[in-house]
Amino acid sequence: MLDQNAATPLYEQLKQAIKDGIQSGEYRPGSRMPSEAELEKLYDVSRITVRRAVKELCQEEILAKKQGKGTFVLNPANVSYNRLDRTVGGFHDSLARSGKEAMVDILEKSVIHVSPSYARDLNIKPEDDVVYLKRLMYANGVPVMIDTAYIPEKRFPGIYDRLVGNVALFRLMEQEYGVKLERYYKVLKVRKATEDMARLLNCQTGDPMFDLFKITYNEAGVPQNISVSILKGDDTYYVITSEEEDQVNHSGLSWKL
């Protein structure tokens, strides 16, 4: 039972009680948690307290909500490497926050002209040069993502020569070019793995994959780059938020890798 008179807020006490229950085996990894009403009765707290505690435990990747099914205990061994939606930051920063090491292999790099739809999304002319960068991304030595980036060369002069080794693209943009990345627009699809995807990501052809189109903007609202990311669907989840007032039309529904 929680202490109603303690200085520690009730939602914090409830969070700790649930963590203790997971540690003791009362709530096992992969199992469904009691409903909000059941937790409310079990711990003698309000529904608001239950919802805040569960929300924060989901943010900490201890619990996870599944639409129409309830809230489940995550298995620490299977928590996704690919929770990259928390901030605008890139792959390296996202993994660093989770205590994991990021590595990348550059698969392809060239200067190209993009399609009219991509040029419109990047707010450039179709004849403008764009750096095309395709990388295989690793988390703790495990390949987890194929990322393809399109970077307008006129906004980042000389960036082609700087894209080498274990390059962290967003860090490079911010630290070397003084760009402050403020927001993004994402479109998520689900597709089946091709032979090439399966070979790179050590999975089977036909396995479910996340296919993520993303435009990143600076503080002035100017698009800085486009990326298309392919991630394995097993043990991976995304929590995607968007600005309700963002009514800009984009070409993310028609991209190809």
N, C-alpha and C positions, 0 to 999 in steps of 0.2 A: 504494500500500500504506500502511496506517496504521502509526503509530509506537507499538508496544506499550510503549515505555519513556518516552513523553512524559508530562508532568504533566497535560495535557488528557485528560479521560476519553475512552475509545474511542467511546462513543456520540456525544459531541460532535464528534469527528473524523469519524465516519461521516456525521453530519448535514451537516457542511461539505463533505465529499466529494460527497454527493448534490447539494447546492446548486451546487457547482462544476460537476458533470455537467450540471445543468439549464442553467446559464449558458453552458456551452460547446456545448450542443446535443446532448450525448450522450443525455440524457433529455429528449425534446421534450414541450411542453405537450400534454396529451390522450393521451399514450402510456402504455402499461402499464409499470410498473416491474418489474424482475426480482423473482422470488419471494423469500421469506425465506431459503429454502435457497440460492438462487443468490447473494443478497447476502452470506450467511454465507461462502460459498466464495470469492466475488470479492474480498472485503475481509479475509478471514482473521480473522473475529471470531465470537463466540458468537451463538447464536440470541437470547439475552436482550438483547445489545447491539443487534442488528438491530431487534428489536421496540420497544425504547425509542426508538431513533432515528426509526423510522418513525412511532411514535405521536406524538412531539413535532412532527415535520414536518406531520402531519395537523392537530394543534392549531394550528399556525402557518399553516394553509391553503396549504401548499406542495404537499402530497400529499393524496389523498383515497382512502379505501377504499370499494369497491363490493362489496356482498354477493355472494359466489359468483363474482366476476370478477377480483378482485385489487386492487392499489394503483395509482393513476394520478397523473400529474403534472397539477396544476391550471394552467389558463391564467390568469395574473394579470389579464388584461383581462376575464375572465368569472367571477372569483370572486364568489360571491353577495354582494349587499348585505345578505342577510337572515339572517346567522348571529347569531340573537338568543337563543341558548340557553345562552351561556356562564355568565351569572349571572342573578340575579333582576332586575337593572337593566332600565330601559325602553329604548325605541327610540332616544332621543337619546344615551344613554350607550353603548349597544351600537355605534352608528355612530361615535361619537367615538373609541372604542378602535381602530376600523379606519381612522381618519384621514378619515372621510367626514362631510359636513355633512348634518344632519337638518333637514327642514322639514315642517310639517303645514298642511293646510287643514281647517278645521272645516266639515263638510258638514251636520250636524244636531246640535242640542242641545235637550234638553227634560227635564222632570221626569215620570217615569212610575211605574207600579206594575208590578213584574215578575211572571212566572209563579210558581206555588208551587214549582216545581223550582228556579228561580233564587233565590227567597227562601230556600229551604233551603240551597242552596250558599253564600249570603251570610250565613247565620245571622241573618236578619231576618224580620219578619212581612210577609205579602203586601201589607198595606195601608201599609207604610212607603214613603216617597218615595225614589226612586232617580234619580240623574242619568244620563241616556242621552246618550252622546257618540259621534258617528260622525265619523271623520277620514280624510283621504287623506294618506298618509305618503310623503315624498320622500327619496331618498338622492342627494346631489349633483345635485339638480334633476330626477331621474328618479322618476316615481311607482312605488312598489314594493309598497305594502300599503294595504288598506282595513281600518281598525281600528274596532271598535265596543266601547265600554266601558260598564259598568254599575257605578255608584259609590253606595253607601248614603249618603244625605244626612246621616243622624244621626251617622255616624262622621266626616264631613267637612263641618261646618256652613259654609255660605257658599261652597262650592267651585264652585257653578254660575256665580257671577259672576267667578270667577278663571280659568275655562276659556275663555281668549280667545287669539287670535293663534297664534304658534308655541309652543303650550303643551307642556311636557314633563310629562306626568301624574305619573310616578313621582317626579320631582324635586320637584314641587309637594307631593305627599303627604309626602315625607320632610322637606323644608326648611320648609314652612309649617305642617305639622300634626304634625311630630315622629314620624312613623310609621317604624319600621324594618322594611323588607320582607325577610323571611328565606327564604321558600321558595315554590314554586309547584307546581301540578298542571296537567298539560297533556293534551289529547286531540287527536290529529292525524288529519284525514281528507284525502282527495283528491276533488276535485269538478271539474266543468266550468264554465268562465266563462259567466255570464249576459251579456246585452247590456249591463246597467248596469256590471258588473264590467269587461267588455272596454273600455267607453268610458272608465272612470276610469283603468285601468291600461295603456291603449294596447296592447291585445292583441286576439286574435280570439275571438269567441264560440265556446265549446266547447273553448278551450285548457285544459290541465290546470292546476289551482290547488291550493295548499295551503289548508286550512281548519282553523284552529287555535283551539281552545277553551282558555282558561287562567283559573285561579283563583289569585290571589296572596294570601299570608298574612303577617301580622306575626310578630314574635318570640314572641308568646304563642299562635300558632296560630289567630288569629282571621282569617277571610277579609276582605280589604279591597276587592277588586273582581273583577269578571269581565270578560274581554275575549274577543272573537271576531275573529280576524284572517284576512284573505284575501290570499294572496301568489301571485304568478306562479310557476308550476312550472319554467319554463325557467331554467337556470343558478342554481338555488336549491337549497339542501339544509339539512336540520336534523339535528343530533345531539341526541337527546333522552335525558336521564337521569331516573331516578325512584328514590325511596327504596323499597327492597324491603319495608319494614315498613309502608308507607302503604297500608292496606287500606280507607280511607274510600270509601264509594260516592258518586259525583257524577252530575250529569245531563248531562255533557259530550257524551254520545253522541246526544243528541236536540235539540241547539240549532238554531236557525234565525236567519239574518241578516235 
